[in-house]
Amino acid sequence: MLAVSLLVSCSAETLVKKGDKAEALGEYFLAADYYRKAYAKTAASEKRLRGERALKMAHCYEHINYTAKAVAAYRNAARYNTATLDDSLRYARQLLKNGDYKTALGIFETLRDSMPDNQLVENGITSARHALEWKKEGSQYKVKKMDVFNSRRDDYSPVLGGDDNDKLYFTSTRNDAEGDELNAVTGMKSADIFYSEKDDKGKWSKPEAIATGLNTEYDEGACSLSPDGQEMYLTQCTYNASGPRYAKIMVSKRADASWGKASDFVVSRDTLSCFAHPALSPDGEWLYFVSDMPGGKGGLDIWRSHIVGGVAMGVENLGEPVNTPGNEMFPTFRPNGDLYFSSDGHPGMGGLDIFIARIGDDMQFHITHPGYPLNSMGDDFGMTFEGSHNRGFFSTNRGDARGYDNIYWFENPEVVQTIKGWIYEQDGYELLKGEARIVGTDGTNERLGVKSDGSFEVTVHPGVEYIVLGSCPGYLNHKEELTIPKVKESETYTLQFALASINAPVLIDNIFYEFDKATLLPSSTQALDSLVMLLNENPNITIELGAHTDYKGSAEYNKHLSQLRAEEVVKYLISKGIAADRLTPVGYGKERPKRIRRRVAERYSWLKEGDVLTEEFIQKLKKDEQETANALNRRTEFTVLRTTYNMFDENGNLKNPPVQRKREKESEGDEDLILDDGNTGAGEIEYFDF
């Protein structure tokens, strides 16, 4: 266990030296204990020394969020007249966090004369004057403490995961964390990442530590998941007996259902700064994080780095109005793109307050304070959202006499309209490499991350016309269009993107012919019109229409009948405007019996993946199974022959070369070039204009 008991014979000076050494290493809990005992050994007549030691103690308590003890220590330093202007400012900010707004206001107003134009002083005055008023005004937010997640130690930074938001990851210093030693920084166990799972009835399980090598004897926590849920970015603080402890960002990759051992994720070669609290943007292209590296606004700032091919490419400070001379920490994103972060530098209710940063029409961040009860006089931070809804979990140390962090549920009732889509292989499974792009008449043009079940979700707005494109390498594109109505209650619009393979035959389901004839039945119209749409959406492909029969009848007869049927389908497509030279009808008769894929095998227990429905195979089945197998063989399919139809002129030059145009900048220096052409190849992303 942490050795903090000291020999009675140690002098106050020796204790101070030990405290100074521990503080230099960032071991604030241990240092505070040394300073406390040195203070107790210092005679009351030695006012200067008592004041200096009280200040050292106050700084350490402030670092580990022992607010009440920090306030008491600063008060003693002030009593002995050893506090500098900066110390007085820190004291006033701790008073805000302790809810003593009246005393804090008096100190801030006194400091205004000595520290003119100091942003923290001015914001402190605003906070002290209006915090009680903001609390009285309240907001639509509802909050509730979640005892199922909380322990008798720190529990914070919750992150929802899983395809149905049925897993909650969070950081905890509870006794179940790795190792037996107490941390000299906090006086508790080193933090680990824990998780809880929600069952079908909505009940959360008892939290458990991730036990696959992700957690170590060091501090791990404040994690974030990639949009597809396959990567976890986290903060790790290692120990170094000879130097300060710096936080760094790590990444763990998911294999099957397990998180692997984390490895370093380098955002900068700066080895003397901290890098913590990683958060990926909803499109997965930017990593936001917290750092004290040079070039910031003061304290801890929020920075970001562009992620290209899994590598961080440069860093940039978010600047004003997000960052202040105070501390900005714990960035996270709502899926609609709103940036949530915590700050003690903006006017607030005390400690870290949660703020929302939204991009305005001027392409700049605009900051709002969501008010009470989401915010309190304590530290409020670490948001996570349940899909597109304005509800989820956050962490706070409000109301905890020990200053420990706890996880709370929150909800802000609002009408939310969302599109939820699934990208999957036609007659197959989800496509993990699939991608969705949404374009709207309001200027929306976004790439959407796809989860492990092939799904994506995006918030949409009433009165806007949207085009949503699903794509995946090796598959044809599919497009859906819809206009969002005005509604009074939250609504989800479900879209399916069943993508056709470029490399394998694709079943055209629900094509029906008259018995023993090639005449299409009216019930085939819907399936054929869907094929027309697919060909229009993918104008550079040519296809073969293949018709197949069961094994009954002669080979010659079946081949002739299937050829006529394939030609009948081609005639229908031509009547709908599809160019004849894009279509090749082929009747295979019974030459190519169906090979069973996994999805079909799941529907029929007597089939398995890879079975081929030959005459010999079918005749070994039961009578009703034979009928089903013959029906599976009677099918119409298409196969992609080319993906460059009408793309090149007679000289081999691209007919419509891409034209580059700039999308409006997301932020200064961020340009997204869009290729706008009419020759989208199969499996490529197409960008639409209205």
N, C-alpha and C positions, 0 to 999 in steps of 0.2 A: 504493500500500500504506500501511498505518497507520504514521504517523511517530512512532516511539518512541525513535529514536536522539537523543541530546542532546549539545549542545556540551560539551566537556571543561571549558570555562572557567566553566560555570554553577556558582554557589555552591549550597551545600546549602539555604540559605534560599530561593533562587529556585526550586530544584527542588520544595521543599515547597509553595510558593505555586502552582506549576503543578499539583502533585498535588491540592491542595485544590480548585482550580478544576475539574479533571477529575472528582474525586469528587462534587462538588456537582451535576455534570451526569449522574451515574450511570455515568461511563466508568471503571469499576473496574480494568480491565486496564491502561489507560494510567496511571491514578493510582498503582497499585501499582508500576509501573516507575519513576515519578518518586520515590516514597517509598523504594524500594529503593536507588536511586542516591544519594538524599540521606542515607540511613542509612550508606552506604559512605563518604560524604565527612565524616561526623561523627566527631570524634576520640573515642577510647575513654574519655578522661577526662570527656567531657561526657555523663555517665550519664543525666541527666534528658532531654536532647534525644534521645539514642539510644533511650531507652525510649519517648518519645512517638512517634518516627518508626516504631519497631517496631510500636506499636499501630495507627497509621494503615495500615501495610502489612498487618497481620493482618486488619483489618476488610475491606479490599479483597479479599484472598485468600479470605476467608470468603464474600463475596458471589458470587464466581465459582467457588466449589467447588474451589479449589486447597487441599485440606485439609492435606496434608503441609506446604506452605509457610505456611499459616495457623498451624499448631501451632508451627512453628519461630519464627515472628514473635511469637506470644503468649508463648512460653517466654523469649525475649529481653526482652520487656516486663516479665515477672514478675521476671527476673533483675535488672533495673534499678529494681524497686519502683515502677513507674509505672502498674501495672494497678489499676483500680478494682474494686469488688466485681462490678459488671456485666461488666467485662472478664474477670475470673476465671471467672465463670459461662460466658461465651462460650468461653473457653479450655477449660474442662472438657467442654463440649458438643462441641467440635471433637476433643478426645481420644477421646470415645466414638466419633465418626465414623471416627477413625483406628484404632480397635480397641485403644487403650491403656486398658483398663478399670481397671486397678489405679491408675494415676496419676490418672485421672478421679475415681475413688471418693474418693481422699484429698482432692482439692480440694473435691468436693461436700460431704463430711463437715465440712470446715473452714468452708465457707460456711453450713452449716445453723445454726451459732451466730449468725452475723451477719445471715442472711436467713431468719429463722424463718417458717414457713408459706408459703415460696415454692414454688409448685407445680413449677416447673422444677427446682429443687434436689432436691425429694423424688423426683420421677420420674427424675431423673438418678441418684440413689443406687440406686433400684430397678433401673434399667437396668444400671448398672455391676456390681451384685452378681449379677445373674441372666442376663446376656447369654450367657455361655459355657455356662451350664446349659441355656438354651433352644436353643442351637445343638446341644448334645449330644443333647437330646431329639428334635430334628427334627420332621418331620411327614410326611404322605402326599404332599406336593407334590413334583413332579419339575420340574427346570428345566434348560434347555440354551441355550447361546449360539447365536444365529442369524447366522452369518457372512455369509449372503447379503444381509442388510439392513444390515450394519454397515460403517462406513468408518473412516478414521483420525482422525475428528473425532467430534462429538456426534451420536448418533442416538437419538431418544427419543419418547415419547408415541405408541405405535402405536395405530391405530384400524382395526378390521376393517370392511369395507363390501362392497357387492355383494349380490345376492340369495342367493348361495351362500357368502358370506364368502370370496370369492375375490379380494378386493382389500385391500391393506394400505396405509393412509396413515400417514405418520410424519414427524417433524420432523428435519431434519439441517442441520449446518453444514459439510458436506463441500465439497470444492472445486468441485463442479458447481452449487452454489447461485448465485443471481443476483448480479451485480455483481462488481467487481474489488477493492473496498476491504475491508480487514479491519475488523471491528467493534471500536470502542474500549472497548466494555463487556466483551467476552469475549476479544478478540485473535484471533478466528476470523472466517470469513465470516458474514454475517448469515444466520439460519436461514430455510429454505424448507420447504414441504411437498412430500414425495416420495411416490411410490406404487410398489407392486410387484403383479403379478398372478400368480395361481396357475393353471397349466394343468390339463388333464384328468387328468394323471398325478400331480398334487400338487406339481409343481415350481414354485418362485417365480422370477419374472423378475428381471433386474437392475433395481434401482430407478432411476426417472426422476423429474425434477422436473415438477410440474404446470405445463404451458406455455401456459395459456389466459388469462393475466392475473391469476390468483389470487395468484401470488408477485410480490413487488416487491423493490426495493432494500433495504427495511426487513426487520425480523425478523417472520416468520410462523411459527406453530406451535401445538402443543397444541390440536389440533382435535377436534371432536365432530360426529357425523352425527345428523340428525333420524331418528325411527323409520322414516320412509318412504324414507330415503336421498336425498332431494331437496334438502336444505339442509346446508351445512357451517358450523358455528360455529367460529371460530378466534381466536387471540390475535395481535395485531399491536403491535409497538413501533416507533414512528416516531422520527426524529431531530429535535432542536431545539437548535441551537447556543447558544441563549441561556437554556435552562432544562432542568430534569430531564426524563428520558424516562419517560413513563408508558405502561403497557400498556393496551390497550383491546380490546374484543370486536368482532369483525367477523362478517359472515355472507355466504356465497356461495351462490347458487342454481344448481342443475344444469339445464342445457338440453341435451336429448338425452344425449350421453355426455360433455359438457364442463362444467367448473366455471367460472362467470363471475367477473368482477372482484368482489372483496369490497367491501361497503359497511358503514358504521358501524352497530352494533346497540347502541342506548343503553339501559343499564339504570339509569343515574342521571345527574343533571346535575352531579354532583360532578366537577370537572375537576382536582382535586389528589390524587386517589387512583388506584390501579392497579386494573384489572379484567381478569382473565385466567382461563385454564383452564376454558372453558365446557364444560358437560356437560348434555345434555337427559335428563330422566327418561324411563323407558320409554314412558309414555303421551304424551310430547311436551308436557305441560302446564306443566312447570317447568324453568327454566334455572338450574342450579347453577353457581356461579363462585367465584373466589378474589379477595379484595380486602383492602386495608389501610385501608378507609374508617373514619371514626370510628364508635364504637358496637360495635366488636368486642371480642374477649377478649385481644387482644395479638398482635403479629406479623401474619401473614397468616391470615385466617379464611375459612371456606366460608360463602357466602351463597346465597340463591336468590330468584328472581323469577318470578311467575306470568305465563305467556305467554297472552295473549288476542288472537286475530286477528293473530298475528305481532308483537305489541307487548308489551314488558315492563311489567307493572303493579305497581310498588312493589318494594321489596327487604326481605328479612328475614334476620337472622343465624341460623344453625342452632343457635347457643348450645351449652351443655354437653349431653351429654358429648362431642360431636364436637370443638368448638373448645377450645383451651387458650391459655395465654399464649405458647406457641410458634407454629410455623407449620403450618397445615393447608392442603394443596395437592392439585392433580390429582384432583378428584373424577371418578368414573365410575360407571356402573351396570352390574350384571349384569342381563340381561333379566328375572330373577325379582323385581327391585325392590331387591336388596341394594345399598347404597351403599358403594363402595370409595374410599378416599382415603389420602393419605400425610401423615405428621405426624412432626415431631421434638419435639413437646411431650408426647406420651404415652410411657409406659415402652416402650422398644424396644431394638433391638440396636445403635443408633447411626445418625446421619444421619436421613434420611427413611425411615420404615418404613411398610409398607402395613397399613391397618386396615380392618375390615369393620363397617359400621353397619347393624343390622337393627332394624326396627320390632317391638316386642314387643306382648303383649296389652294392656299399659298405654298403647299408642300413643306410646311414647317410644323413642328410639334406644338400642340396647345395643351396646357396642363390643367386638369381639374382635380378637385379634392372631393371624394365621395361622401365625406361627412361621417357623422356618428350614426349607428353604432359600429360600422365597419372599422372606423378609427376610434382610438381612445387615448388617454394620457400616457399609456404604456407603449411598447413596441408592437407594431402591427405590420405584418410582412408575409411574404411567401404564398402568393395566390395560386390556385389551380382551378380550372373550370371543367364542368361537366358538359363536354361537347360545346355546342354553340349557345347554350343557356347561360344566363348570368347567375349561376349558382355553382357551388363547389366548396372548397375548404381553404382556410388560411391559418396562420399562426399568430399568436399574441401572448404577451406575458401579463396582460391586464388582470387585476384582481388576485394575482398570486403573490402572497406575502414573501415568498422566497425569491421572487423574480424569475421563476422558471417559465419557459415557453410551453404553451399548450396549443393543440389543434382545435379549431372551431369550424363549424359549418356556416355557410352564408347563402343568402338568396336575395336577389333584387328582382321582384316580379316585373316582367316586361314582356311585350309581345315580340317574339323572335320567329322570323321565317327563315327556314333553312332548306337547302337542297342536300339530300343524302343520296349518293350514288354508289354503285358497285361496278367495278371493272373486272370482267372475268372472260375466260376463253369460252367461245360458243360451244355448248355441249361439254363444258369442262369446268375447271376450277379457277379460283381467283388468280389474277396476274400480279405478282408482287412487284414487277417492273413496270406496271401500268402507270399512266399519268393522266391527269385531268387538267383541262384548261377551261376557264370560264371567262366569257367576254360579255359585257353588258352595255346598254345604251347610255348608262351613267358614267362611262369611262372605265369601268372595271375591266381588267385584263390580268388575270392571275393564274399561276400554276399552282395546283392543289396537290398536297401530299396524300399518298394512298397508304392506308394501314395494312396490317398483315392479313386481313380478311378481304383485301381488295376494295375496301370502302373508302369514301371520302365524304366530307361534310363541309358546307360553306354557308355563311349567312348571306341572305339576299334581301332586297328591299322592294316594297310595293311600287307598282307602276313602271318597273324596269323590265325591258325585254332582255333575256339572256340566251346565249348559245353556250352549250357545254359540250366539249369535245373529249372523248375518251380515246386513248391511243396506247400502244405498246409496241416495242420493236418486234418485228416478225408477224404483226397482225394488222388488219385493216382498221382504219379509223371509224368511229361511230359518233354521230352528232345528235344532240337533242336540243330542242328549242322550247322555251316557255316564257310566258309573261306572268309576273307575280301580282296577284290581286291584293287589294286592301282587306285585311282581316282584323277581327277583334280579339282573337286568341292565337296563341302560338301554333304554327303549322309547319309540317315537314313534307317536302315534295320528294318522292322517291323516283329515282331514275335508274334504269338498268343499261349497262354497256356490255353487251355480249359481243366480243370481238372475234372476227373470223380470221383463222390462220392463213398465212400466205403459203405455208409449206405443206399443208395437209388438206385433204378433201373436207369440205364443210357441209354438213347436213342442212338442207332447206326443209325445215319441219313443216308439217301440215300442208303438203302438196297432195292433192287428191285427183284421181282420174276416174272416168266411167269404167265400169268393170270390163276388162279385156279390150279396152279402147285407149286411144291417146287423147281423148277429149278431157280438158280440164274442167273440174267441177267448180261452181261458184265459191265454194268454201275455201278454195285455194287463193282467192284474191288477196287476202290480208298478207299471207306469207310472200306472195309474188311482189306486192307493192313494197314490202320491206326490203326485198332484194333490189328493186328499182332505186330505193332511197340509198342503199349501201353503195350501189354503182355510181350514183350521182355524187355521193360524199367522197368517193375515191375515184376521180375521173381519169386517172392514169393507169388503171388496171384493165387487163383483158382476162376473161375467165372461160373455162370449159364447163358446160352444163352436162353432167353425167347422170343418166337414168339407169336404174338397176331393177331387176326383178328377183323373185324367189326361184328355187330350182325346178319348180313344176313346169312341165312342157318342154318342148325341144329347144335346144340351144339356138337354132336358127330363128325359130318363131320369137323367142324371148328377145333376141338381139334386135330383130326388126321392130317389135313393139316398143322396146325401150328407146330406139332411135327416133321413132315417131313422137314419143312423149317428150324427149329432150328438145326436139324441134318445135313442139308445141309451146314449151316454156320460152324458147328463144323468140318465137313469134309474138308472145305476150309482151316480152321485154322491149322488143323493137316498137310495138304499138305504143309504148309509154315513153318513147323518145331515146332509148338506148341505141347507140350506133351498132349496126349489124357486125362490123368488123371487130367489135369487142367481145363477140359471143361465138363460141364453138360448141355445137351440140354433138354429143357422143352417146350412143346407146350401148351399154355394156352387157345387157341381158343378165345372165347369171354367172358371168365370168369372174366377177370380183365380189365374193361374199363379204359381208360386213365383218370388220375386226372390232371387237368389243373394247371400249375405253372404260376407264375407271368409273366415270359418272354413271354410265349405263349399267355397269356391273353392280353398283350400289342399289339400283332399282330392282334388280332381279337376283335373288339369292342363288339361283342355279347357274348363273353366269359369273365368270371371273375375267379380270382384265387380260386382254391378249387372246381370248377365245376367238376363233374364226368360224362363222356360221356356214360351214360347208354342208352339203347334203348328208354326208356321213355323220357329221356332228349332230345335226338336227334330228336325224332318225333315231338317235339314241335317247332323245328326250321324251318326256311324257307328252301326251297328245296336246294338252293346253299349252305346254311350253313350246311345242313345235309350231303352233299357230303364231305365238308371239315372235319366235325366231324368224319365221317366214315374213311376218310384217316388218321386222327390223331390216330384213334384206331388201324389201320393196321400198326403195328410197330414191330421192333426187338430191344430188350434191353438186356443189360447184368447187372448182379448183382454180386458184390464181395461176395464170400462165405468164403474164408480164406485169411489171409495175412502172413501165416507162412509156405507156401508150400516149401518143400525141405530145410528147414533151420536147422532141427535137425536130428541127426542120430537115430538108433534104440534104443539107450540108453538114448535118450533125451538130448544129448549134442549138442551144437551149432557146425555145421559142419565147418564153417570158422570163427573162433573168430576174432574180430577186432584186427588189428595190429596198434599200435600207431607209428606215425612218426612225426617228427618236420618239420613244414614249416619254411622257412627262416624267421628270426626275422624281424618284422617291425622296431623295435628299441631295444636297449639293454634291456634285461629283459622281453621282450614281446614274449612269445612262444604260438603259436596256434597249438594245437594238432588236427590232422585229423584222423578220424577213416576210414580206408581204407579196405573195405570188399566187398564181393559179395552178401551180404544178406540184402539189403536195404529194410526195411519194408515199407508198404504203407504209404505215407504221410511224410516219413522221408527224410532228405537231404542225397544225395549221393555225394561223392567226387571222382572226376575222375583223373586218371593219364594217361599220354601219353607215 
